[in-house]
Amino acid sequence: MIEWFKRLFGIGTNSTNSYKKMVNLILFGPPGSGKGTQAAKLVDKYGFLHISTGDLFRYEMGNDTPLGLEAKSFIEKGELVPDSITIGMLKNKVQANPDVKGYIFDGFPRTIDQSKALDQLMESLDQKIDKLIALSVKDEEIISRILERGKTSGRADDNDESIIRNRINVYNENTRQVYDYYDKKGVSSSVDGLGTIDEIFTRLTDVIDQV
């Protein structure tokens, strides 16, 4: 499987790369848990690169890159974009930024298969996921936050409570399994996502400083 993955993305089994040992994180949590806010603060403190899959898709499709065009072809047919395309975008971003002190993956992985694919990508670069940190926030707080955000975000789905609840349900039923997957590897941690931005940030840094 790993050999197939390396061939798919043109990574030679005997090739060397310039990647040094880094701290690679998955910032995890339901929509509205504050991942973006905290990721920005972690970037400032540690020099990590924040990799948001939403931003990647917007860039690749907005610039009509080969991967972006592939993604569009699926989206236009109402189909899910294959994981291989998303991983290809992640690989491009990582390879374009080899000198950072680590990566924060935000919005990916969302499934066990995506988790395995990300692990394979990191292994091909002689790296690994060092820590998954989940922001724990109760559902009702999430709904309140997103509805408040919807007053200025301009996103229709941020103003529809039924859509918000469905997004949370999808997370609880599917994405939460990713936490368990990395917990079996001994790298998952959960922190309280309630409190001030600085209080939550301190909890995150306490975990990261132990990696």
N, C-alpha and C positions, 0 to 999 in steps of 0.2 A: 504493500500500500504506500509506504513511504517512497519507494523507488518510483512508483507511478506518479506520485505527487511532485517529486523532483523533476521528472521528465516533463510533466505538464507545464511547469513554470520555468523550464530551462535551467534548472539548478543541477550542476554536475556533482556526482557523488564524491569525486576526488578534488573538487575545486576548493580553494581557500577563499576566505573573505576577511574583510577588515573589521568585522564586528567584535567589539570587546565585550567583556562581561558587563551586563547592564541589569537594572532592576525593571522588570516588565510587569505591569499591573493590569488587571481587569477591574474597572470601576463598575460596580454592579448595583442594580436596584430598579424598581418599577419606574414608569414614567412619572415625572414630577418629584422624584426623590432628591433632586438637587445635584445630580452627577455633574452637569455642565459647570455649575458654579464652583463646586469643589475641585474639579479638574483644572480649572483656570488657576486656582490658588496653588495647587500642587505643581503645576508647570513653573510658576514663579519661584517657588521654594526650592525645587529639586532640579530644574532644568529638563524635566521630562517632555516628551512630545505627546500631545493629546491627539489621538486618532479617533475621530468620530465617524462612524460609517455613514451617517446622514450627510456629513460634509463631503466625504469621499464621493458619494454618489452624485451629489450636486456638482462637484468639480468635474468628474469624469464625463458626465452626461452634458454638462454645460459647455465643455470644451471639445465635445465630439471625439474623444479618444477612442481607440479600438474597443476597449472594455466598456466605455460609456455607450458606444453605439450598440454593443451586444446587449447591455442592460436595457437600453431603450426598446430593443426589438421584443424583449419579453414583456416589459411593462405595457407596451402598446397593445399587446394581445391579452392583457389582463392576467398574465402568468407571473409566478414568483421568479425572481432572478436567481439562477443557480448559485449555490455556495461557491463554486469554483471561480465565478466572476468576482464575487465580493472578496474572496481570498486574494485574487489577482490584484485588485485595487489596494488591499492592505500591503501586499508584498511590494508594490510600486512605491507606496508611501514610506515604508520602512527602508527600502534600499536608497531612496532619495534623501534620507536623513540618518546616515550612519553614525554621526558624531554626537548625538544626544546622549543623555545619561540614562535613558530608559524610555519606555513607551507606556502610555495609558490607553488601553482599548476601551472604548465607550460605545455601547450599542451592538457589540459583537464580542463573543458568540451569544446566540439566543437559543441554540439547541445543542444536544449532545453531539450530533454530527458536525456542527460548526466548531464545537470545542475541540474535537479530534482533529479537524482540518487546521485549526489555528495552532495546535500543538505540533503538527507536522511541519507547518511553516516555520515555527520557531526552532524546531530541531534542525531543519535544513540550514538554518543560519547559526547553528551552534549556540542557541539560546533556549530559554524556556520561560513559561509563565511562573513568576516568583510568588505572586500573591493575587488572589481575588478578594476584593473587599466589597461587601454588600452594605448599602445604606438601608437600614431597617426603618420603615415608616408605615404606620397603620393606614389602611385603605381610606378611611374617612378623611384623614389629613391630606392624603394624596389628592383626593377629589377636590377638597377645599383649595389646595395650592394651584391646581390646574385651572379651576374656574377663575381664580384670581388672576392667574397669568393670562387667561383668555381675554381679559379686559383690554390688554395692550398687545397681545401676540399677533392678532390678525388671523389666527387659525380658527376656522369654524369648529374643528373637532375639540378645541379647548373650551368651547362654550356649551357643549352638549354632554350632559351628565351621563346619559345612557352609553354614549361612545366611550367616555372616560372609564366607566365601570367595565365595559367590555375589554378595553385595553388592559385594565388591571387583572381581569379574569384570565386573559390570555397569558399574561405574565405569570400568574399564580399556577396555572395549569401546565404550562410548557417551559417557560424560561427558567423558572426556579430550579428545575432539574440540573441546570448548569452549575449552580452552587454545590449541589450534592456531588456532581462529577469531580469538581476540583477539591471538594472536601475529602474525598477518598484519596487524593494525592497529598493531603495534608497542607494545602495552601489556601483554603478558604477561611475568611474571617468576616464577622458581621459587627457593624458599629451602629449605635443609636443615631438615627437620622433626624431626631427632633432636637430643637435648641437653636441657638444663634448660629450664624454661618461660622464664626470663629470657634465656637464650642465643638461643632461637628468637625471642623478642620483639625483641631487638636486631637480628636479621637482618631482621625485618619493617620495623622503623622505619627502618633504613638505606635500604630500598627506597622507603618512603613519603616520606621526607624529600627524595628526589630528584625527586618528581613535580612 
